[in-house]
Structures are given as structure tokens and as C-alpha cells.
Amino acid sequence: MLWFKKMDKITPATLLELAAQSLVSNEDAAICALEELPRDLFVPLFVAAFMGGRKKILKAMVRIWPFRCLHIGALSVREPHYEIWKAMIDGLQTLPAQNSPIWGPKLRILDLRQDADCRTTCSEIRTTLPFCFQSCVFSQHSILKRQEAQQGGRHIRTLTSNSEPRAPREPMELLLDLSLDGSLQTRQFLSFLRRKIEQSFGSLHLCCRDLQIDKMSDYKSILKFLDLVCIDHLGIDQACLSEVTSLLDQMIHLDSLSLSKIPFKSCKGKNFRNFLNNIRRMDNLQELSLSFFCLTNQLHKLLRVLPPQLDALYLSFCGLSSRDFIVLSQSSQASNLRLLNLSNNQISWEVSESFQILLEKLSGTLRHLEINSCLMTDSTLSVVIPALSRCSHLRVLSFASNPISMPTLTNLLQHLTGLMELKHVIYPIPVHCYEQWQFNGSLDQQKLVEVQAELKAMLEAVNRNDMHWATCPE
């Protein structure tokens, strides 16, 4: 790290960490020491305070943070994260500071998202704008857009004769991901967040990049104070399609969209057409997940509007028909997928040829395939085994809860051991291990142990101990 790059890379760092931990153990002393603390010691002290859950110190450090940005980055929260978040957000100075310490508060961007690739602060580059790799670029309320507007109108200023000059409020950004799960803690945090934003009188921009909503009808009022243009990952569970489309109308930069349990009356209705139009204009969309989203005989309408660069497609519990599998196997939009999940759609003998064609088209890109609970039988799986064995980049295969026999399972294993990138396989318990297939209480544990031992021996015989075969927990 920058703060000990001139020292030995191991021992001095450990000493510095110990010193920081010792200092934060006495919160009052640590807060007093902040006033004279050298800039280079802020980061290690922040790490120690964060990892120790020292909320009072964190609030004080945010208040006088001497850098333009502060990121949680790879740090993990030891206690309920809302309490840590509240302390840090409460330390934001949305009004001009008085009696500032020697370094002065420079913090403009507080990033409370966890990101293993993000450092605590960005490298400071001499520029007229606050520089941060994570700063918002889409919202009109972002620091970037405000600075651009100020530069464009710097010569157009008017003051009334009776007005008193006031110190300008510096624009600030708060970056965080939100999961609206219905819990009391979430509701309390959202109320706190709303008050903080209102008290800033427009100087604090809340930039939410990842928004997960459970039962959207409970959060309509909360959504009004979010700047939806910032969101690039959206997940919604339980909502009417009309509610979904009203949100999507305001989101044009989505990278990932996940919808589950979204009822609608007809694929020929206005709401479904609006939904397709929303998808059509999402040029950046890389991941689409639809679950319990009825697409029977309608998949072609969806595929037509998907962007060609789509990486991941989840279509579990979508009621896909034979026609839909044929369309999917012929679609150019689905020809570059790295992840495909078709779980809980029936893959019968009738669609095995279409599924085989699809796997052949994806043989050069597919890395993750899930076909759990698809009622695949020995005859169906036998048809697609050759195509599966040619998916040279496959890393994960999950086909649990399908009525497969032991001979077909061992045949599949023999064909897949040549795929050197394949490391994880979730397989179904063979039907002979049940008195009645998948009936609760009918599993013979001894037979399952014998199956596991045989598969393990087969992997060892071909030196594929790196390939892990496992069953789903009963």
C-alpha cells in the first residue's frame, strides 16, 4: 500500500496495523488524535476502525477525511452493516465546515459498496474536478454534471442587493447498494437516509448502482427519492409487470436485470409490449434473469429484443415449450452466452434435438450451464452428451433432480473428463437410490454412498481429482 511503500513490505506493515489497532481501542483518544494525524496514517487507521466496528471513530474520520474519496472496498463488516453505514453517513459534512483541522475535509465521494478490486482511496490526479474512478457519470445531480454546469454558467451570476453572500455547499456523492427486504432494520435505515438527503438541501447525491426489491408495492414511496438513472443492477421479486415497466422507463444503463414472480395477463397486452420496448433499448444489458415469468410460446418475442452481447440468460420456471426450445436454438442473440439456466423447464425427448443444437452453437463460449429439475431422462441426456462434451470452456454443470440412471451418469462422466476447465458438477441422485424417485424418506443412503465412491474412483482413474462431483442436499 502507498502508506508503507518506502518501508519493508511485510514487517513494518504489521507494526503499523498493530499500532492502529491499539489506537482505535481507545475511541476518545483516537478521535482527539485525528486533529493532528498525518494524512498518510488515515487509511491504516480507518481500516483498523472499520474492522473493529468503531462507529464513533468512523464518524469522526469521515468528517475530516483528507482525501477526495473513501471506499469500503474489500473490507468486510463485522456487525450489522446498517449501523456502520449510519455512522459513516452521519459524518458527512453537507454544509461548509467550520474550525477544520489542518488538512481540512476534502471528502466528496463516500462509497459504501463492497468491491474486492477497489482501494480505500483513488490516486489523486491534478485536475479541476474531484477525481475518483467510481464517481457517478449518469445523473444530472452528480459532481461531474454539476461541475460541468457551473463551468458553463460561471459568468452568469446575479445577486440581489439585499442578499447576503453564503458559503456554497460542496456537492457530494454517496454510493451504496440497497436491498429492500422488508425488514425493520432496512426501513429504519431508509428513514435515516431520507432525512440525511433532505437535510443536505440538494448537495448530497445518492447514487445507488445495485437495487434489489422484495415486494415492490411496499416501497413505492422510497423509490421516489432514488435517482433511477444511476442503477445498473436491478432485481425485483413480486411485482406487477406495469410496476416493473414504470421503473424500467427511467433506467437506460442496466447491465443486469432480474425479475421473479411477475404476473401479467397476456403476452399480447400493453404491459408486455412496454416491457419488450424497455429491453430493446438496454444496449448495455449483459445479464437477464426471468423466473416464474410465463413465456410459453412467446420466447421469440423476447429473443428478438435482446442485445447481441448478452452474457447470461436465466429462464427458470418460464414454462418453455417445444417451440420455445426450437426458437432458442436458432436465435443469434443466444449464440454467445457464457451462462445459461433453463432449470425447471421440461426438456423432453421431443426437444432434445433442439437442445443439442443449442449446445453445439454455444460450445465455444458456454462456461456455466444449469438444467436442474427438467425431467430429463436417460434417453434425452444420451442425445445431448456428445454436444456437452464439446463445450470446451464449461466450468460449472448442474443438472440435479433429473430421473437419471447410474449407467447414464457414468457414461456422462466418461465424456466430460476431457473438459479440462470443468471443475464443478452437480449431479442427480440416480433413480435406483430411491424406493420411489424423489419421494421424501425413500432415499437409500447406503446406495448413495456407493454411487459417490464409484464416481470418485472413476475420476481418480483418469487423474481428474480437480473435478468435483456433488449432489444437492436432500
C-alpha positions in Angstrom: 0.0 0.0 0.0 1.0 3.6 -0.5 1.4 4.3 3.2 4.3 1.9 3.6 5.8 1.6 0.2 9.1 3.1 1.3 9.4 0.5 4.1 9.8 -3.2 4.2 6.7 -4.8 2.7 5.9 -7.2 5.5 7.2 -6.4 9.0 6.6 -2.6 9.1 3.0 -3.1 7.7 2.3 -5.5 10.6 3.7 -3.0 13.1 1.6 -0.2 11.6 -1.5 -2.4 11.8 -0.8 -3.2 15.5 -0.3 0.5 16.2 -3.6 1.5 14.5 -5.5 -1.3 16.4 -4.0 -0.1 19.7 -5.0 3.5 19.0 -8.6 2.7 18.0 -9.1 0.6 21.1 -9.4 3.9 23.0 -12.0 5.7 21.0 -11.8 9.1 22.8 -8.0 9.2 22.4 -8.2 8.2 18.8 -10.7 10.9 18.0 -8.6 13.6 19.7 -5.5 12.3 17.7 -7.3 12.8 14.4 -6.9 16.6 14.6 -3.1 16.2 14.2 -2.9 12.9 12.4 -0.6 12.9 9.2 -2.5 12.2 6.0 -0.6 9.0 5.3 -1.9 7.4 8.5 -5.6 8.0 7.8 -6.0 4.9 5.7 -4.5 2.3 8.1 -6.3 3.9 11.0 -9.6 3.8 9.0 -9.0 0.1 8.2 -8.5 -0.7 11.9 -11.5 1.3 13.0 -13.7 -0.3 10.3 -12.6 -3.9 11.0 -13.1 -3.2 14.7 -16.6 -1.8 14.3 -15.6 1.5 16.0 -18.6 3.6 14.9 -17.6 6.8 16.8 -14.2 6.9 15.2 -15.5 6.2 11.8 -18.0 9.1 12.0 -15.2 11.4 13.2 -12.8 10.2 10.4 -15.4 10.7 7.7 -16.0 14.3 9.0 -12.3 15.2 8.5 -11.2 12.7 5.8 -8.3 14.4 3.9 -8.9 12.7 0.6 -11.5 13.2 -2.1 -13.0 9.7 -1.9 -13.4 7.0 0.7 -14.3 3.4 -0.3 -15.2 0.3 1.8 -13.6 -1.7 -1.0 -12.5 -5.2 0.1 -13.2 -4.6 3.8 -15.9 -6.8 5.4 -18.4 -5.7 8.0 -18.2 -7.5 11.3 -21.6 -6.4 12.7 -24.9 -5.4 11.1 -23.8 -3.2 8.3 -26.6 -0.6 8.7 -25.1 0.6 12.0 -21.7 1.1 10.3 -23.3 2.8 7.4 -25.3 5.1 9.6 -22.2 6.2 11.5 -20.2 7.0 8.3 -23.1 8.7 6.6 -23.7 10.8 9.7 -20.1 12.0 9.5 -20.7 13.6 6.0 -20.4 17.3 6.1 -23.0 18.6 3.7 -22.6 22.1 4.9 -19.4 24.2 4.8 -17.1 23.2 7.6 -16.0 25.5 10.4 -12.9 25.1 12.5 -11.5 22.5 10.2 -8.3 20.6 11.2 -5.0 21.3 9.4 -5.8 19.1 6.5 -9.4 20.2 6.1 -12.3 18.0 5.0 -11.9 17.1 1.3 -14.2 14.1 1.1 -16.6 14.4 -1.8 -17.4 10.7 -2.5 -18.3 8.2 0.1 -18.6 4.7 -1.4 -20.2 2.1 1.0 -20.2 -0.7 -1.6 -18.0 -3.8 -1.1 -15.7 -4.3 -4.0 -12.6 -6.5 -3.8 -10.9 -4.6 -6.6 -11.4 -1.1 -5.1 -8.8 0.6 -2.9 -9.7 2.8 0.1 -8.8 5.9 -1.8 -8.2 6.6 -5.5 -4.9 8.1 -6.7 -5.1 11.8 -6.6 -4.6 13.4 -10.0 -4.2 17.1 -10.5 -7.5 18.1 -12.2 -10.1 20.8 -11.9 -12.6 18.1 -10.9 -12.7 15.8 -7.9 -11.1 12.6 -9.4 -12.5 9.2 -8.5 -12.7 6.0 -10.5 -16.1 5.3 -9.0 -17.8 8.7 -9.3 -21.2 8.9 -10.9 -21.3 9.7 -14.6 -25.0 9.5 -15.5 -27.1 11.6 -13.0 -27.6 15.3 -13.5 -27.1 15.6 -9.8 -23.6 14.0 -9.9 -20.5 16.0 -9.1 -19.3 15.7 -12.7 -22.5 17.1 -14.2 -22.8 19.9 -11.6 -19.2 20.9 -12.3 -19.9 21.0 -16.0 -23.0 23.1 -15.4 -21.1 25.5 -13.1 -18.3 25.9 -15.7 -20.8 26.6 -18.4 -22.6 29.3 -16.3 -19.8 30.7 -14.3 -20.1 34.1 -16.0 -23.9 34.3 -15.5 -24.4 35.3 -11.8 -26.9 37.6 -10.3 -27.2 38.8 -6.7 -30.0 40.9 -5.3 -28.9 43.9 -3.4 -30.4 42.6 -0.1 -29.0 39.1 -0.3 -26.1 38.1 1.9 -23.3 36.0 0.5 -23.4 32.4 1.7 -20.7 29.8 1.6 -21.5 27.4 -1.3 -22.5 23.9 -0.4 -20.0 21.5 -2.0 -21.7 18.7 -3.9 -21.1 15.3 -2.5 -21.9 11.7 -3.6 -23.0 8.7 -1.5 -22.6 5.4 -3.3 -24.3 2.3 -1.9 -26.2 -0.8 -2.9 -29.7 -1.2 -1.5 -31.6 -4.4 -0.7 -35.2 -3.6 0.2 -36.1 -6.8 2.0 -38.9 -5.6 4.2 -37.0 -5.9 7.5 -37.4 -3.4 10.3 -33.7 -2.6 10.1 -34.0 -1.8 6.4 -37.0 0.5 7.0 -35.2 2.4 9.8 -32.1 2.8 7.7 -34.1 4.2 4.7 -35.8 6.7 7.0 -32.4 7.8 8.3 -31.1 8.0 4.7 -34.0 10.1 3.5 -33.6 12.6 6.4 -29.9 13.0 5.6 -30.6 13.7 2.0 -33.3 16.2 2.8 -31.1 18.0 5.3 -28.4 18.4 2.6 -30.7 20.7 0.6 -29.6 19.0 -2.6 -25.9 18.9 -2.0 -25.8 15.2 -1.4 -26.4 12.9 -4.4 -27.4 9.4 -3.5 -26.0 7.1 -6.2 -27.5 3.6 -5.9 -25.9 1.2 -8.5 -27.4 -2.1 -7.3 -31.1 -2.2 -6.2 -32.8 -5.3 -5.0 -36.6 -5.1 -4.2 -38.7 -7.7 -2.5 -42.4 -6.9 -3.0 -42.3 -3.6 -4.7 -45.7 -2.4 -3.5 -44.2 -1.8 -0.1 -41.5 0.6 -1.4 -43.2 2.9 -3.9 -42.6 6.0 -1.7 -39.0 5.1 -1.0 -38.2 4.7 -4.7 -39.2 8.4 -5.3 -36.0 9.7 -3.7 -33.7 7.4 -5.7 -32.1 8.6 -8.9 -33.0 5.6 -11.0 -30.8 6.6 -13.9 -27.8 5.5 -11.7 -28.9 1.9 -11.3 -27.0 -0.7 -13.4 -28.1 -3.8 -11.5 -31.8 -4.3 -10.7 -33.6 -7.2 -9.1 -37.3 -7.3 -8.4 -39.3 -10.1 -6.6 -43.1 -9.9 -6.6 -44.4 -7.0 -8.6 -47.0 -6.4 -11.3 -45.5 -6.0 -14.8 -46.9 -2.5 -15.0 -44.9 -1.5 -11.9 -41.8 -3.0 -13.4 -42.1 -1.2 -16.7 -42.7 2.1 -14.9 -39.3 1.7 -13.3 -37.6 0.5 -16.4 -38.8 3.6 -18.3 -36.3 5.5 -16.1 -33.4 3.1 -16.4 -31.3 3.1 -19.5 -27.9 1.9 -18.3 -28.8 -1.5 -16.8 -26.1 -4.2 -17.0 -28.2 -6.8 -15.1 -31.9 -7.3 -14.8 -33.5 -10.0 -12.6 -37.3 -10.4 -12.3 -39.1 -13.1 -10.3 -42.8 -13.7 -9.8 -44.1 -11.0 -12.1 -47.7 -11.8 -13.1 -49.3 -10.3 -16.2 -52.5 -11.1 -18.1 -51.3 -11.6 -21.6 -48.2 -11.6 -23.8 -50.3 -9.6 -26.3 -51.1 -6.8 -23.9 -49.8 -3.3 -23.5 -47.7 -4.1 -20.4 -45.8 -6.9 -22.1 -45.2 -4.7 -25.2 -43.8 -2.0 -23.0 -41.6 -4.5 -21.2 -40.1 -5.6 -24.6 -39.6 -2.0 -25.6 -37.7 -1.4 -22.3 -35.4 -4.4 -23.0 -34.8 -3.3 -26.6 -33.2 0.0 -25.6 -30.9 -1.6 -23.0 -27.8 -1.5 -25.0 -25.5 -2.4 -22.1 -27.5 -5.4 -20.8 -25.3 -8.4 -20.1 -27.4 -10.4 -17.8 -31.1 -11.2 -17.9 -32.8 -13.4 -15.3 -36.5 -14.2 -15.5 -38.1 -16.6 -13.0 -41.7 -17.6 -12.7 -42.2 -15.4 -15.7 -44.6 -17.1 -18.2 -43.1 -17.2 -21.7 -44.8 -20.2 -23.1 -44.7 -20.0 -26.9 -43.6 -16.3 -26.6 -39.8 -16.7 -26.2 -39.2 -15.5 -29.7 -40.6 -12.0 -28.8 -38.1 -11.7 -26.0 -35.1 -13.0 -28.0 -35.7 -10.5 -30.8 -35.1 -7.6 -28.5 -32.0 -8.9 -26.6 -28.7 -7.3 -27.3 -26.1 -9.4 -29.1 -23.5 -9.1 -26.3 -25.8 -10.8 -23.7 -23.5 -13.0 -21.5 -26.0 -14.6 -19.1 -29.6 -15.8 -19.6 -31.7 -17.3 -16.8 -35.1 -18.7 -17.7 -36.1 -20.9 -14.8 -39.8 -21.6 -14.2 -40.7 -19.9 -17.5 -42.9 -22.7 -18.9 -40.8 -23.1 -22.1 -42.5 -25.2 -24.8 -41.0 -27.3 -27.6 -41.5 -24.3 -29.9 -39.5 -22.1 -27.5 -36.6 -24.5 -27.5 -36.5 -24.6 -31.2 -36.5 -20.7 -31.3 -33.8 -20.6 -28.7 -31.6 -23.0 -30.7 -31.9 -20.8 -33.8 -31.5 -17.4 -32.1 -28.5 -15.3 -32.9 -29.0 -13.3 -29.7 -28.3 -16.5 -27.7 -25.3 -17.7 -29.6 -22.6 -16.0 -27.4 -23.9 -16.9 -23.9 -21.4 -17.8 -21.2 -24.1 -18.7 -18.7 -27.4 -20.4 -19.4 -30.0 -21.5 -16.8 -33.0 -23.5 -18.1 -33.9 -25.1 -14.8 -37.5 -26.2 -14.1 -38.5 -26.2 -17.7 -39.2 -29.7 -19.2 -36.5 -30.9 -21.5 -38.2 -34.0 -23.0 -37.2 -36.3 -25.8 -39.2 -34.0 -28.2 -36.9 -31.1 -27.6 -33.6 -33.0 -27.2 -32.5 -32.3 -30.7 -33.1 -28.5 -30.4 -31.2 -28.5 -27.1 -28.4 -30.4 -28.7 -28.2 -27.8 -31.5 -28.2 -25.0 -28.9 -25.3 -26.6 -27.0 -23.3 -27.0 -30.2 -23.8 -23.3 -31.0 -22.6 -22.4 -27.5 -19.6 -24.9 -27.5 -17.1 -22.1 -27.8 -18.5 -19.7 -25.2 -20.6 -21.6 -22.6 -19.0 -21.7 -19.1 -21.9 -22.3 -16.8 -25.0 -24.5 -17.5 -27.9 -25.2 -15.2 -30.6 -27.7 -16.2 -32.0 -28.8 -12.8 -35.4 -30.3 -12.4 -36.0 -30.5 -16.1 -37.4 -34.1 -16.1 -34.6 -35.2 -18.3 -34.5 -39.0 -18.8 -31.7 -41.3 -19.9 -32.8 -41.1 -23.5 -32.8 -37.3 -23.5 -29.5 -36.9 -21.8 -27.8 -39.5 -24.0 -28.7 -37.4 -27.1 -27.1 -34.3 -25.7 -24.0 -35.9 -24.2 -21.9 -35.5 -27.4 -22.7 -31.8 -27.6 -22.0 -31.3 -23.9 -18.6 -33.0 -24.3 -17.6 -30.3 -26.9 -18.3 -27.4 -24.6 -14.6 -26.8 -24.1 -14.9 -23.8 -21.8 -17.5 -25.3 -19.5 -16.6 -24.7 -15.8 -19.9 -25.5 -14.0 -22.6 -28.0 -14.9 -25.6 -28.5 -12.7 -28.3 -31.0 -13.7 -29.7 -32.1 -10.3 -33.1 -33.6 -9.7 -33.5 -35.3 -13.0 -34.5 -39.0 -13.2 -31.2 -40.4 -14.4 -29.9 -44.0 -14.0 -26.4 -44.9 -12.9 -25.2 -46.2 -16.3 -26.2 -42.9 -17.9 -24.5 -41.0 -15.1 -21.2 -42.9 -15.5 -21.4 -42.5 -19.3 -21.7 -38.8 -18.9 -18.7 -38.7 -16.5 -16.6 -40.5 -19.0 -17.4 -38.0 -21.7 -16.8 -34.9 -19.5 -13.5 -35.8 -18.0 -11.8 -34.5 -21.2 -13.1 -31.0 -20.4 -10.2 -29.6 -18.5 -11.9 -26.4 -17.5 -14.8 -28.2 -16.0 -14.3 -28.2 -12.2 -17.8 -28.4 -10.6 -20.6 -30.8 -11.5 -23.9 -31.0 -9.5 -25.5 -34.3 -10.5 -28.8 -36.0 -9.7 -29.0 -38.9 -7.3 -29.6 -41.9 -9.6 -33.1 -43.3 -9.5 -32.0 -46.7 -8.1 -31.2 -45.0 -4.8 -34.8 -44.3 -4.2 -37.6 -46.7 -3.3 -39.8 -44.2 -5.1 -38.0 -41.5 -7.1 -37.6 -38.3 -5.1 -40.2 -39.2 -2.6 -39.3 -37.9 0.9 -37.9 -40.5 3.2 -37.4 -43.1 0.4 -33.7 -42.4 -0.3 -31.3 -45.3 0.5 -28.2 -43.6 2.0 -26.0 -46.7 1.6 -26.7 -46.8 -2.2 -25.9 -43.1 -2.4 -22.6 -43.7 -0.7 -21.8 -46.5 -3.2 -22.6 -44.1 -6.1 -20.3 -41.4 -4.7 -17.5 -43.9 -4.2 -17.8 -45.2 -7.8 -17.7 -41.8 -9.3 -14.7 -40.8 -7.2 -12.8 -43.9 -8.3 -13.6 -43.1 -11.9 -12.3 -39.6 -11.5 -9.1 -40.8 -9.8 -8.5 -43.3 -12.5 -8.2 -40.5 -15.1 -6.4 -38.1 -12.9 -9.3 -35.7 -12.5 -9.2 -35.1 -8.8 -9.6 -31.4 -9.6 -13.2 -32.1 -10.9 -15.7 -32.1 -8.0 -18.9 -34.1 -8.4 -21.6 -33.5 -5.8 -25.3 -33.9 -5.2 -27.7 -31.2 -3.9 -28.6 -31.6 -0.2 -31.7 -33.5 0.4 
